[in-house]
Amino acid sequence: MSKFAKLLSKITDLSNDLRFEELAKVLISYGYAQDSPKGGSSHYTFRKPGCNPITIPKHSPIKKVYVKMVKDVIEKEGDNDEIK
């Protein structure tokens, strides 16, 4: 199993030990563009044409609600294991 497949598995299992960078990597692999925060905020927004934007704060640990948002993207887009 590839590292990316393991990461997808951790997200679909709603793991508690995910980092912001891991969620960002998955969203970017599915075609989302990352917008940096403005004005000292820690919230990054990920946008993709035709999809609702997803805003995730860069905190540690990542709350389960944000992992659930990324899980929904994975389920909607289908398995994307060939992207690394």
DSSP file (Angstrom, degrees, kcal/mol; ACC not computed):
  #  RESIDUE AA STRUCTURE BP1 BP2  ACC     N-H-->O    O-->H-N    N-H-->O    O-->H-N    TCO  KAPPA ALPHA  PHI   PSI    X-CA   Y-CA   Z-CA
    1    1 A M              0   0    0      0, 0.0     5,-0.0     0, 0.0     0, 0.0   0.000 360.0 360.0 360.0 131.6    0.0    0.0    0.0
    2    2 A S     >  -     0   0    0      1,-0.1     4,-2.2    79,-0.0     5,-0.2  -0.241 360.0-110.3 -73.6 164.5    1.4    3.4   -1.0
    3    3 A K  H  > S+     0   0    0      1,-0.2     4,-2.2     2,-0.2     5,-0.1   0.891 120.4  51.8 -60.5 -39.8    1.9    6.3    1.4
    4    4 A F  H  > S+     0   0    0      1,-0.2     4,-2.5     2,-0.2    -1,-0.2   0.900 108.2  50.6 -66.1 -40.0   -0.9    8.2   -0.3
    5    5 A A  H  > S+     0   0    0      2,-0.2     4,-2.1     1,-0.2    -1,-0.2   0.885 109.9  50.7 -64.4 -38.3   -3.3    5.2    0.0
    6    6 A K  H  X S+     0   0    0     -4,-2.2     4,-2.3     2,-0.2    -2,-0.2   0.897 109.6  50.9 -64.6 -39.8   -2.4    4.9    3.8
    7    7 A L  H  X S+     0   0    0     -4,-2.2     4,-2.0     2,-0.2    -2,-0.2   0.921 109.6  49.6 -63.7 -44.5   -3.1    8.7    4.2
    8    8 A L  H  X S+     0   0    0     -4,-2.5     4,-2.6     1,-0.2    -1,-0.2   0.891 110.1  52.1 -60.3 -39.1   -6.5    8.2    2.4
    9    9 A S  H  X S+     0   0    0     -4,-2.1     4,-1.6     2,-0.2    -2,-0.2   0.902 107.5  51.3 -63.9 -42.1   -7.3    5.3    4.7
   10   10 A K  H  <>S+     0   0    0     -4,-2.3     5,-2.5     1,-0.2    -1,-0.2   0.887 112.3  47.4 -62.0 -38.7   -6.4    7.4    7.8
   11   11 A I  H ><5S+     0   0    0     -4,-2.0     3,-1.7     1,-0.2    -2,-0.2   0.929 110.8  49.0 -70.1 -45.1   -8.8   10.2    6.6
   12   12 A T  H 3<5S+     0   0    0     -4,-2.6    -1,-0.2     1,-0.3    -2,-0.2   0.768 110.0  53.0 -68.1 -23.1  -11.7    7.8    5.8
   13   13 A D  T 3<5S-     0   0    0     -4,-1.6    -1,-0.3    -5,-0.2    -2,-0.2   0.413 112.8-124.1 -85.7   1.3  -11.2    6.2    9.3
   14   14 A L  T < 5 -     0   0    0     -3,-1.7    -3,-0.2    53,-0.1    -2,-0.1   0.918  38.0-163.5  54.0  50.1  -11.5    9.8   10.8
   15   15 A S      < -     0   0    0     -5,-2.5     3,-0.4     1,-0.1    -1,-0.1  -0.233  20.8-142.5 -62.1 150.1   -8.2    9.4   12.5
   16   16 A N  S    S+     0   0    0      1,-0.2    46,-0.2    45,-0.0    -1,-0.1   0.547  89.7  67.8 -90.1  -9.0   -7.3   11.9   15.3
   17   17 A D        +     0   0    0     44,-0.1     2,-0.3    -7,-0.1    -1,-0.2  -0.153  68.7 127.6-109.1  39.8   -3.6   12.2   14.5
   18   18 A L        -     0   0    0     -3,-0.4    44,-1.0    44,-0.2     2,-0.3  -0.682  46.2-142.3 -94.7 150.4   -3.8   14.0   11.1
   19   19 A R     >  -     0   0    0     -2,-0.3     4,-1.7    42,-0.1     3,-0.4  -0.724  23.8-114.5-106.9 159.6   -1.9   17.2   10.4
   20   20 A F  H  > S+     0   0    0     39,-0.3     4,-2.7    -2,-0.3     5,-0.2   0.903 116.0  57.6 -55.8 -43.9   -3.0   20.2    8.3
   21   21 A E  H  > S+     0   0    0      1,-0.2     4,-2.2     2,-0.2    -1,-0.2   0.844 104.3  52.0 -59.8 -35.2   -0.3   19.5    5.7
   22   22 A E  H  > S+     0   0    0     -3,-0.4     4,-1.8     2,-0.2    -1,-0.2   0.915 111.1  45.9 -68.7 -42.8   -1.7   16.0    5.1
   23   23 A L  H  X S+     0   0    0     -4,-1.7     4,-2.4     1,-0.2    -2,-0.2   0.908 112.8  51.1 -65.4 -40.7   -5.2   17.3    4.6
   24   24 A A  H  X S+     0   0    0     -4,-2.7     4,-2.7     1,-0.2     5,-0.2   0.908 106.9  54.4 -61.9 -42.3   -3.9   20.0    2.3
   25   25 A K  H  X S+     0   0    0     -4,-2.2     4,-1.9    -5,-0.2    -1,-0.2   0.905 110.4  46.2 -58.7 -43.1   -1.9   17.4    0.3
   26   26 A V  H  X S+     0   0    0     -4,-1.8     4,-1.2     2,-0.2    -1,-0.2   0.933 113.0  48.3 -67.7 -45.7   -5.1   15.4   -0.3
   27   27 A L  H  <>S+     0   0    0     -4,-2.4     5,-2.2     1,-0.2     3,-0.4   0.909 112.0  49.3 -62.4 -41.4   -7.2   18.4   -1.3
   28   28 A I  H ><5S+     0   0    0     -4,-2.7     3,-1.7     1,-0.2    -1,-0.2   0.877 106.4  56.7 -64.6 -37.1   -4.5   19.6   -3.7
   29   29 A S  H 3<5S+     0   0    0     -4,-1.9    -1,-0.2     1,-0.3    -2,-0.2   0.777 104.1  54.3 -66.1 -24.9   -4.3   16.2   -5.3
   30   30 A Y  T 3<5S-     0   0    0     -4,-1.2    -1,-0.3    -3,-0.4    -2,-0.2   0.279 130.4 -93.9 -92.0  10.5   -8.0   16.4   -6.0
   31   31 A G  T < 5S+     0   0    0     -3,-1.7     2,-0.2     1,-0.3    -3,-0.2   0.554  76.4 143.0  95.6   8.7   -7.6   19.7   -7.8
   32   32 A Y      < -     0   0    0     -5,-2.2     2,-0.4    -6,-0.2    -1,-0.3  -0.587  43.0-137.5 -81.2 144.8   -8.3   22.2   -5.1
   33   33 A A  E     -A   47   0A   0     14,-3.4    14,-2.6    -2,-0.2     2,-0.5  -0.866  16.0-130.9-102.0 136.6   -6.3   25.4   -5.0
   34   34 A Q  E     -A   46   0A   0     -2,-0.4     2,-0.5    12,-0.2    12,-0.2  -0.767  16.2-160.0 -91.9 124.0   -5.0   26.6   -1.7
   35   35 A D  E     -A   45   0A   0     10,-3.4    10,-1.6    -2,-0.5    -2,-0.0  -0.905  18.7-129.4-102.5 127.2   -5.6   30.3   -0.8
   36   36 A S        -     0   0    0     -2,-0.5     8,-0.1     8,-0.2     6,-0.1  -0.399  29.8-101.5 -72.5 149.9   -3.4   31.7    1.9
   37   37 A P        -     0   0    0      0, 0.0     2,-0.4     0, 0.0     3,-0.2  -0.317  33.3-145.9 -69.6 155.4   -5.0   33.5    4.8
   38   38 A K    >   +     0   0    0      5,-0.2     3,-0.7     1,-0.2     5,-0.1  -0.916  69.9  23.6-120.6 149.1   -5.1   37.3    4.9
   39   39 A G  T 3  S-     0   0    0     -2,-0.4    -1,-0.2     1,-0.2     0, 0.0   0.809 129.2 -56.2  72.1  32.0   -4.8   39.6    7.9
   40   40 A G  T 3  S+     0   0    0      1,-0.2    -1,-0.2    -3,-0.2     2,-0.1   0.577  94.1 145.7  81.3   8.6   -3.1   37.3   10.3
   41   41 A S    <   -     0   0    0     -3,-0.7    -1,-0.2     1,-0.1    -2,-0.1  -0.352  45.1-150.3 -75.7 159.9   -5.7   34.5   10.1
   42   42 A S        +     0   0    0     -6,-0.1    16,-2.8    -2,-0.1     2,-0.6   0.273  64.2 107.7-110.2   8.7   -4.8   30.9   10.4
   43   43 A H  E     - B   0  57A   0     14,-0.3     2,-0.4    -5,-0.1    -5,-0.2  -0.793  51.9-161.8 -96.0 120.7   -7.6   29.6    8.2
   44   44 A Y  E     - B   0  56A   0     12,-2.8    12,-2.9    -2,-0.6     2,-0.4  -0.814   7.4-147.4 -99.6 139.8   -6.7   28.4    4.7
   45   45 A T  E     -AB  35  55A   0    -10,-1.6   -10,-3.4    -2,-0.4     2,-0.5  -0.909   4.6-158.1-110.7 135.0   -9.4   28.1    2.1
   46   46 A F  E     -AB  34  54A   0      8,-3.2     8,-2.4    -2,-0.4     2,-0.4  -0.951  15.5-172.0-112.5 126.2   -9.3   25.4   -0.6
   47   47 A R  E     +A   33   0A   0    -14,-2.6   -14,-3.4    -2,-0.5     5,-0.1  -0.925  14.4 174.9-125.2 144.9  -11.3   26.1   -3.8
   48   48 A K    >   -     0   0    0      3,-0.4     3,-2.2    -2,-0.4   -16,-0.1  -0.982  42.5-100.9-143.6 132.9  -12.2   24.1   -6.9
   49   49 A P  T 3  S+     0   0    0      0, 0.0     3,-0.1     0, 0.0    -2,-0.0  -0.279 109.3  16.2 -55.0 132.4  -14.5   25.2   -9.7
   50   50 A G  T 3  S+     0   0    0      1,-0.3     2,-0.3     0, 0.0    -3,-0.0   0.438 112.5  91.5  85.4  -0.4  -17.9   23.7   -9.3
   51   51 A C  S <  S-     0   0    0     -3,-2.2    -3,-0.4     3,-0.0    -1,-0.3  -0.894  82.7-101.0-125.8 155.3  -17.4   22.7   -5.6
   52   52 A N        -     0   0    0     -2,-0.3     2,-0.1    -3,-0.1    -6,-0.0  -0.482  46.6-105.9 -69.2 142.6  -18.0   24.4   -2.3
   53   53 A P        -     0   0    0      0, 0.0     2,-0.5     0, 0.0    -6,-0.2  -0.386  28.6-145.2 -68.3 150.6  -14.9   26.0   -0.8
   54   54 A I  E     -B   46   0A   0     -8,-2.4    -8,-3.2    -2,-0.1     2,-0.5  -0.981   9.0-161.3-119.8 124.6  -13.4   24.2    2.2
   55   55 A T  E     +B   45   0A   0     -2,-0.5   -10,-0.2   -10,-0.2   -12,-0.0  -0.927  11.9 177.5-110.1 126.1  -11.8   26.3    5.0
   56   56 A I  E     -B   44   0A   0    -12,-2.9   -12,-2.8    -2,-0.5     2,-0.2  -0.994  23.7-132.9-129.8 127.8   -9.4   24.6    7.4
   57   57 A P  E     -B   43   0A   0      0, 0.0     2,-1.6     0, 0.0   -14,-0.3  -0.540  20.6-124.3 -77.2 146.2   -7.5   26.2   10.3
   58   58 A K        +     0   0    0    -16,-2.8     2,-0.3    -2,-0.2   -15,-0.1  -0.617  64.9 129.4 -90.9  78.4   -3.8   25.4   10.5
   59   59 A H        -     0   0    0     -2,-1.6   -39,-0.3     4,-0.0     4,-0.0  -0.806  57.9 -97.1-124.0 164.8   -3.9   24.2   14.1
   60   60 A S  S    S+     0   0    0     -2,-0.3     2,-0.1     1,-0.2   -41,-0.1  -0.992 103.3  30.0-130.5 126.0   -2.7   21.1   15.9
   61   61 A P  S    S-     0   0    0      0, 0.0     2,-0.4     0, 0.0    -1,-0.2   0.585  89.7-132.6 -81.5 162.7   -4.5   18.9   16.4
   62   62 A I        -     0   0    0    -44,-1.0   -44,-0.2   -46,-0.2     2,-0.1  -0.651  26.3-118.2 -78.5 131.0   -6.9   19.1   13.5
   63   63 A K    >>  -     0   0    0     -2,-0.4     4,-1.3     1,-0.1     3,-1.1  -0.378  18.6-117.6 -71.2 150.9  -10.5   18.7   14.7
   64   64 A K  H 3> S+     0   0    0      1,-0.3     4,-2.4     2,-0.2     5,-0.2   0.776 109.6  67.0 -60.3 -29.7  -12.6   15.8   13.4
   65   65 A V  H 3> S+     0   0    0      1,-0.2     4,-1.4     2,-0.2    -1,-0.3   0.863 102.8  46.4 -62.0 -35.4  -15.1   18.1   11.7
   66   66 A Y  H <> S+     0   0    0     -3,-1.1     4,-1.7     2,-0.2    -1,-0.2   0.854 110.4  52.2 -75.6 -35.2  -12.4   19.2    9.2
   67   67 A V  H  X S+     0   0    0     -4,-1.3     4,-2.5     1,-0.2    -2,-0.2   0.890 107.2  54.3 -64.7 -38.2  -11.2   15.6    8.6
   68   68 A K  H  X S+     0   0    0     -4,-2.4     4,-2.2     1,-0.2    -2,-0.2   0.877 104.3  54.5 -63.4 -37.8  -14.9   14.8    7.9
   69   69 A M  H  X S+     0   0    0     -4,-1.4     4,-1.4     2,-0.2    -1,-0.2   0.916 111.1  44.4 -61.6 -42.5  -15.0   17.5    5.2
   70   70 A V  H  X S+     0   0    0     -4,-1.7     4,-2.3     2,-0.2    -2,-0.2   0.876 109.8  56.1 -70.4 -36.9  -12.0   16.1    3.5
   71   71 A K  H  X S+     0   0    0     -4,-2.5     4,-2.6     1,-0.2    -2,-0.2   0.909 104.7  53.3 -59.7 -41.3  -13.4   12.5    3.8
   72   72 A D  H  X S+     0   0    0     -4,-2.2     4,-2.2     1,-0.2    -1,-0.2   0.876 107.7  51.0 -61.9 -37.5  -16.6   13.8    2.0
   73   73 A V  H  X S+     0   0    0     -4,-1.4     4,-2.9     2,-0.2     5,-0.3   0.927 109.8  49.8 -63.8 -44.9  -14.3   15.1   -0.9
   74   74 A I  H  X S+     0   0    0     -4,-2.3     4,-1.9     1,-0.2    -2,-0.2   0.926 113.1  46.0 -60.4 -45.5  -12.6   11.7   -1.1
   75   75 A E  H  < S+     0   0    0     -4,-2.6    -1,-0.2     1,-0.2    -2,-0.2   0.875 115.2  47.1 -66.6 -36.7  -15.9    9.9   -1.2
   76   76 A K  H  < S+     0   0    0     -4,-2.2    -2,-0.2    -5,-0.2    -1,-0.2   0.908 117.8  40.7 -70.1 -42.5  -17.4   12.3   -3.8
   77   77 A E  H  < S-     0   0    0     -4,-2.9    -2,-0.2     1,-0.2    -1,-0.2   0.724 107.2-132.8 -80.7 -22.7  -14.3   12.2   -6.1
   78   78 A G     <  -     0   0    0     -4,-1.9     2,-0.2    -5,-0.3    -1,-0.2  -0.244  48.5 -29.3  90.7 174.0  -13.7    8.5   -5.8
   79   79 A D        +     0   0    0      1,-0.1     3,-0.1    -4,-0.1   -74,-0.0  -0.464  52.6 179.7 -69.0 128.5  -10.4    6.7   -5.1
   80   80 A N    >   +     0   0    0     -2,-0.2     3,-1.6     1,-0.1    -1,-0.1  -0.294  26.4 142.3-123.5  43.5   -7.5    8.7   -6.5
   81   81 A D  T 3   +     0   0    0      1,-0.3   -76,-0.2     3,-0.0   -77,-0.1   0.713  61.0  67.9 -65.6 -23.0   -4.7    6.4   -5.5
   82   82 A E  T 3  S+     0   0    0     -3,-0.1     2,-0.3   -78,-0.1    -1,-0.3   0.691  84.5  85.2 -74.4 -14.9   -2.6    6.9   -8.6
   83   83 A I    <         0   0    0     -3,-1.6    -3,-0.1     1,-0.1   -54,-0.1  -0.693 360.0 360.0 -85.1 137.1   -1.9   10.6   -7.5
   84   84 A K              0   0    0     -2,-0.3    -1,-0.1   -80,-0.1    -3,-0.0   0.365 360.0 360.0-124.5 360.0    1.0   11.0   -5.2
